[in-house]
Each structure stands twice: as C-alpha cells, then as structure tokens.
Amino acid sequence: MSDQLVILDGGLSNALEDRGHDLSDALWSARLLRDAPAEIAAVHRAYYEAGAMVATTASYQASVDGFARAGVERAEAERLITSSVRIAREVRDEFDDRLVAASVGPYGAMLADGSEYRGRYGVSSQVLRDFHGPRLELLAAAGPDLLAVETIPDTDEAEVLVELLRELDVRAWFSYSIDGNHTRAGQPLTDAFAIPAIPQIIAVGINCCKPTDVRAAVQTAVAVSGKPAIAYPNRGESWDAVARTWVGDGTGPAALAPGWVEAGAKYVGGCCRVSPDDIQALATGVA
C-alpha cells in the first residue's frame, strides 16, 4: 500500500439491492450478515474482480445495540459483527494482493434516522466511547488488515474515535462525511483534518459526499494532516431518511478521480450508489 495508488470498492448496500435484497429495515446491509452472508461474499468478490484492492466489510451499521433492537442477543450480535471480517477475508484469499478494511460507521448509523449526515447527536463523549469502544475491539480482534473509520459527521465523535484508535494501536483510515468545506455538523475541515493526526491512521479524507466536493477537501486533508488522502464519495444524490431511499441525480467517480489523485488522494473509490461497474471504470481511468 505504501508505493501505489489503492483502488477501493464501492457501495455494499446498492450492490446487494441490485441482487434483489430489500434493505429498508433499520439494520440495512448488516441484516444479511445473519440472513444471507453468501450474498455479501458475492459482492466483495464482484468488487475485487472489478479492480478493487480493498473490500470494506458489512459492519458499517452493525452494532450490538442495533442488533438488540432487532431481537438478537448479545453473543450472537458479537458473532455477526466479527463474521463481517471473516466473510471478507475468505473472499480476499481467493485473490492476490488484496486487503480487508473493517468498516466502523458513526454512532448516527446505528440510530437509522439519517443522523450520520447531521452529527451533533446530543449525547456525551462517554456515550460515544461506550458505543464505539467494544465494537472497535471486536472488529480489530477479527483480523482485518485495517479499520475503515468512515462517514464521521462531527469532530466531537472524531476526537473520541481517534483516542480509541490510539489506545488500541491498530492501523486505520479516517474519513469524514462533508458538505463543501465543512463537516456535516458544520465544523471547518481545517479543524477536522487536524484531529486524526496520529501514527495509527494511515490516510485522512472524505467519503459519502458529493463528488464535486472531493478535490478541494483532498487538498485540505493533505495540507492539514500531512498524510495521504482517501476519497470515496457517493454519486451525488441525497439520502431521504424518512423514505429510506436516495433521491436526485448522480454520476460515478471515474471522470473526476484523476483530479483527486492529482490533488493528493492515494486511496480512491466510491460509497453509496457506486457499483462494481463504476469501480471498474475508475480503476481503468486512473491506471
């Protein structure tokens, strides 16, 4: 990873929906860890075949609390969370020179009300620590190549997560969900990108934002953090938390990705609504 551009995968949920799965419940793609793990494996395989070098696990919205609300007991919830890494690792082992990143989504993802696009949850840092700490430990112990701390909307949550990563001493990338030159919660990116400046974090950047917001954010991330940047936006659509669907028009990342690389992005891919075909086009375009 140190000497080359790294192509990431795209959206997991949209690829599963394209395979006929209804993900409209609060567990989202994490439900298939219980109900159809082979389908998650099939999507990881499709992204690897499309040219992705990293598979991001189906743990973004997986938490003990979230599974508990769906009637899953704690021990089983913990098994399901760690299974997300096992599934991805088994597919990775079918290929050469591929990696697994264990997805760590924000507290707002567990709420399943669109809070990951707003931040400012109204809870204390201790609540955030109690939520994230055990899940980070579970995922790290499952043996991924690194953690993907992603779609973080708020510097308050970022500070908690960075301290936990420092204590665990595990390798990770760290990406915010942004709107223009601010986090989704409204904090300047110049402040936000300074927070993940610890040795355990190998790249700092953005995901699940408009593709047109990426280049300027990448430049800021590199200048502030001194680290390589990571960039994997969605297609530019907006999430309707009430209807639980994406609305608006969007486009894949391939056309803009060369500019992100020029600006300092070393890890590029896509997030929600970005498909294996989009990743194949991106990989070809930046090759």
C-alpha positions as CSV (number, residue, x, y, z in Angstrom):
1,M,0.0,0.0,0.0
2,S,2.9,2.3,0.5
3,D,4.1,2.6,-3.1
4,Q,1.0,2.6,-5.3
5,L,-2.5,4.1,-5.8
6,V,-5.0,2.0,-4.0
7,I,-8.4,1.4,-5.6
8,L,-11.2,0.9,-3.0
9,D,-14.6,-0.8,-3.5
10,G,-17.9,0.9,-3.9
11,G,-21.3,0.8,-2.1
12,L,-22.2,-2.5,-0.5
13,S,-25.9,-1.8,0.0
14,N,-26.7,-0.8,-3.5
15,A,-24.9,-3.8,-4.9
16,L,-26.9,-6.1,-2.6
17,E,-30.1,-4.3,-3.6
18,D,-29.2,-4.9,-7.3
19,R,-29.0,-8.6,-6.3
20,G,-32.7,-8.4,-5.2
21,H,-32.4,-7.7,-1.4
22,D,-34.7,-5.4,0.4
23,L,-32.5,-3.3,2.8
24,S,-35.2,-0.9,4.0
25,D,-35.1,-2.0,7.7
26,A,-33.0,-0.4,10.4
27,L,-30.2,-3.0,10.2
28,W,-29.6,-2.1,6.5
29,S,-26.9,-4.3,4.9
30,A,-25.9,-5.7,8.3
31,R,-29.1,-7.8,8.3
32,L,-27.6,-10.0,5.6
33,L,-24.8,-11.0,8.0
34,R,-27.5,-13.1,9.6
35,D,-29.8,-13.8,6.7
36,A,-27.6,-14.1,3.6
37,P,-23.8,-14.0,4.3
38,A,-23.1,-15.6,0.9
39,E,-24.6,-12.6,-0.8
40,I,-22.2,-10.3,1.0
41,A,-19.3,-12.5,-0.1
42,A,-20.6,-12.3,-3.7
43,V,-20.5,-8.5,-3.6
44,H,-17.0,-8.5,-2.2
45,R,-15.9,-10.8,-5.0
46,A,-17.5,-8.6,-7.6
47,Y,-15.6,-5.6,-6.4
48,Y,-12.3,-7.4,-6.4
49,E,-13.0,-8.7,-9.9
50,A,-13.8,-5.1,-10.9
51,G,-10.3,-4.0,-9.8
52,A,-10.8,-3.0,-6.2
53,M,-7.8,-3.7,-4.0
54,V,-9.8,-3.4,-0.7
55,A,-13.0,-4.9,0.4
56,T,-14.9,-2.9,3.1
57,T,-16.8,-5.2,5.4
58,A,-20.6,-5.2,6.1
59,S,-20.1,-3.8,9.6
60,Y,-20.9,-0.1,8.9
61,Q,-24.3,-0.3,10.6
62,A,-23.6,-3.4,12.6
63,S,-23.7,-2.9,16.4
64,V,-24.7,-4.8,19.5
65,D,-27.3,-2.1,20.2
66,G,-28.7,-2.2,16.7
67,F,-29.0,-6.0,16.6
68,A,-30.6,-6.0,20.1
69,R,-33.4,-3.8,18.8
70,A,-33.9,-6.5,16.1
71,G,-34.2,-9.2,18.8
72,V,-30.7,-10.5,18.5
73,E,-29.0,-11.5,21.8
74,R,-25.6,-10.0,22.6
75,A,-23.4,-13.1,22.0
76,E,-25.0,-13.6,18.6
77,A,-24.7,-9.9,17.7
78,E,-21.0,-10.0,18.5
79,R,-20.6,-13.1,16.4
80,L,-22.3,-11.4,13.5
81,I,-20.2,-8.3,13.7
82,T,-17.0,-10.3,13.7
83,S,-18.3,-12.5,10.9
84,S,-18.2,-9.5,8.6
85,V,-14.5,-9.6,8.7
86,R,-14.3,-13.4,8.2
87,I,-16.6,-13.2,5.2
88,A,-14.4,-10.6,3.5
89,R,-11.2,-12.4,4.4
90,E,-12.4,-15.7,2.9
91,V,-13.1,-13.9,-0.4
92,R,-9.8,-11.9,-0.2
93,D,-7.9,-15.2,0.0
94,E,-9.2,-16.1,-3.5
95,F,-7.2,-13.2,-4.9
96,D,-3.6,-11.9,-4.8
97,D,-2.6,-8.7,-3.2
98,R,-6.0,-7.7,-1.8
99,L,-6.9,-6.2,1.6
100,V,-9.9,-6.2,4.0
101,A,-10.9,-3.0,5.8
102,A,-13.3,-3.4,8.7
103,S,-16.0,-0.7,8.4
104,V,-16.6,1.4,11.5
105,G,-19.6,3.7,10.9
106,P,-20.6,6.6,13.1
107,Y,-23.0,6.5,16.1
108,G,-25.6,8.0,13.8
109,A,-25.7,5.0,11.6
110,M,-27.0,2.9,14.5
111,L,-29.8,5.4,15.0
112,A,-31.0,4.7,11.4
113,D,-32.6,8.1,11.1
114,G,-30.1,9.9,8.9
115,S,-28.1,11.2,11.8
116,E,-24.8,10.3,10.2
117,Y,-25.5,13.2,7.8
118,R,-26.1,15.7,10.6
119,G,-23.9,14.8,13.6
120,R,-24.5,16.7,16.9
121,Y,-26.3,13.7,18.4
122,G,-26.9,15.4,21.7
123,V,-25.0,12.6,23.7
124,S,-21.9,12.8,25.8
125,S,-18.4,11.8,24.7
126,Q,-18.7,8.9,27.2
127,V,-21.8,7.6,25.4
128,L,-19.9,7.7,22.2
129,R,-16.9,6.0,23.8
130,D,-19.1,3.2,25.3
131,F,-20.7,2.6,21.9
132,H,-17.5,2.6,19.8
133,G,-15.0,1.0,22.1
134,P,-16.4,-2.6,22.3
135,R,-17.2,-2.6,18.6
136,L,-13.7,-1.5,17.6
137,E,-12.2,-4.2,19.8
138,L,-14.4,-6.8,18.2
139,L,-13.5,-5.8,14.7
140,A,-9.8,-5.4,15.4
141,A,-9.7,-8.9,17.0
142,A,-11.3,-10.4,13.9
143,G,-8.1,-9.8,11.9
144,P,-8.8,-7.3,9.2
145,D,-5.8,-5.6,7.5
146,L,-7.0,-2.3,8.8
147,L,-10.1,-0.4,10.1
148,A,-12.1,1.9,7.9
149,V,-13.4,4.6,10.2
150,E,-15.9,6.3,7.9
151,T,-18.7,8.7,7.3
152,I,-17.9,10.6,10.5
153,P,-20.0,13.8,10.5
154,D,-18.7,15.5,13.6
155,T,-15.4,16.5,15.2
156,D,-16.7,15.6,18.7
157,E,-17.2,12.0,17.5
158,A,-13.9,12.1,15.7
159,E,-12.0,13.0,18.9
160,V,-13.5,10.0,20.7
161,L,-12.7,7.6,17.9
162,V,-9.1,8.9,17.4
163,E,-8.4,8.4,21.1
164,L,-9.8,4.8,21.0
165,L,-7.6,4.1,17.9
166,R,-4.6,5.4,19.7
167,E,-5.4,3.1,22.7
168,L,-6.0,0.0,20.6
169,D,-2.9,0.8,18.5
170,V,-4.5,-0.5,15.2
171,R,-4.0,0.7,11.7
172,A,-6.9,2.6,10.2
173,W,-8.0,5.2,7.7
174,F,-10.3,8.0,8.8
175,S,-12.8,9.8,6.6
176,Y,-15.5,12.4,7.3
177,S,-18.8,12.9,5.7
178,I,-18.7,16.5,4.5
179,D,-20.7,19.3,2.8
180,G,-18.4,21.7,0.9
181,N,-15.6,22.8,3.2
182,H,-17.2,21.7,6.4
183,T,-18.2,18.5,8.2
184,R,-21.8,17.6,8.0
185,A,-22.1,19.1,11.5
186,G,-20.7,22.4,10.2
187,Q,-17.2,22.4,11.6
188,P,-14.4,23.7,9.2
189,L,-12.4,20.9,7.6
190,T,-9.2,22.7,8.5
191,D,-10.1,21.9,12.1
192,A,-11.5,18.4,11.4
193,F,-8.5,17.1,9.5
194,A,-6.1,18.0,12.3
195,I,-7.7,15.6,14.7
196,P,-6.7,12.2,13.1
197,A,-3.0,13.1,13.1
198,I,-1.8,10.0,15.0
199,P,0.6,7.4,13.7
200,Q,-2.1,4.6,13.6
201,I,-4.0,6.5,11.0
202,I,-2.5,5.9,7.5
203,A,-4.9,8.2,5.5
204,V,-7.3,11.0,6.1
205,G,-10.1,12.2,3.9
206,I,-13.8,12.1,3.0
207,N,-16.5,9.7,1.9
208,C,-20.2,9.7,1.2
209,C,-20.2,13.2,-0.1
210,K,-20.8,14.9,-3.5
211,P,-18.1,14.0,-6.0
212,T,-17.7,17.7,-6.7
213,D,-16.7,18.4,-3.1
214,V,-13.8,16.0,-3.2
215,R,-10.9,17.7,-4.8
216,A,-10.8,20.8,-2.5
217,A,-11.3,18.6,0.5
218,V,-8.4,16.3,-0.5
219,Q,-6.1,19.3,-0.9
220,T,-7.1,20.5,2.6
221,A,-6.7,17.0,4.1
222,V,-3.2,16.6,2.8
223,A,-2.2,20.1,3.8
224,V,-3.6,19.8,7.3
225,S,-2.8,16.2,8.2
226,G,0.4,15.7,6.3
227,K,-0.9,12.2,5.4
228,P,-2.1,10.7,2.1
229,A,-5.7,11.4,1.4
230,I,-8.6,9.0,0.9
231,A,-11.6,9.8,-1.2
232,Y,-14.7,7.8,-1.9
233,P,-17.8,9.9,-2.5
234,N,-21.3,8.7,-3.3
235,R,-22.9,9.5,-6.7
236,G,-24.0,13.0,-5.6
237,E,-27.6,12.0,-4.6
238,S,-29.2,12.8,-1.2
239,W,-30.4,10.4,1.4
240,D,-34.1,10.7,2.4
241,A,-34.2,9.2,5.9
242,V,-38.0,9.1,6.1
243,A,-38.5,7.2,2.8
244,R,-35.1,5.4,3.3
245,T,-34.0,6.0,-0.2
246,W,-31.6,8.0,-2.3
247,V,-33.1,10.9,-4.3
248,G,-31.7,13.1,-7.1
249,D,-29.3,12.6,-9.9
250,G,-25.7,11.4,-9.7
251,T,-22.7,10.1,-11.5
252,G,-19.9,7.6,-10.9
253,P,-16.5,8.7,-9.7
254,A,-14.4,7.8,-12.8
255,A,-14.4,11.1,-14.6
256,L,-13.3,13.2,-11.6
257,A,-11.0,10.7,-9.9
258,P,-7.8,11.6,-11.8
259,G,-8.2,15.1,-10.4
260,W,-8.4,13.7,-6.8
261,V,-5.2,11.8,-7.4
262,E,-3.5,14.9,-8.7
263,A,-4.6,16.7,-5.6
264,G,-3.1,14.1,-3.3
265,A,-5.6,11.2,-3.0
266,K,-3.8,7.9,-2.7
267,Y,-6.9,5.8,-1.9
268,V,-9.8,6.3,-4.2
269,G,-13.1,4.5,-4.7
270,G,-16.8,5.1,-4.1
271,C,-19.5,5.0,-1.5
272,C,-23.3,4.7,-1.6
273,R,-24.8,4.0,-5.1
274,V,-21.3,3.4,-6.6
275,S,-21.3,0.0,-8.3
276,P,-18.8,-2.6,-9.4
277,D,-19.1,-1.2,-12.9
278,D,-18.3,2.3,-11.6
279,I,-15.2,0.9,-9.8
280,Q,-14.0,-0.9,-12.9
281,A,-14.3,2.4,-14.9
282,L,-12.5,4.3,-12.1
283,A,-9.7,1.7,-12.0
284,T,-9.3,1.9,-15.8
285,G,-9.4,5.7,-15.7
286,V,-6.7,6.2,-13.1
287,A,-4.4,3.3,-14.2
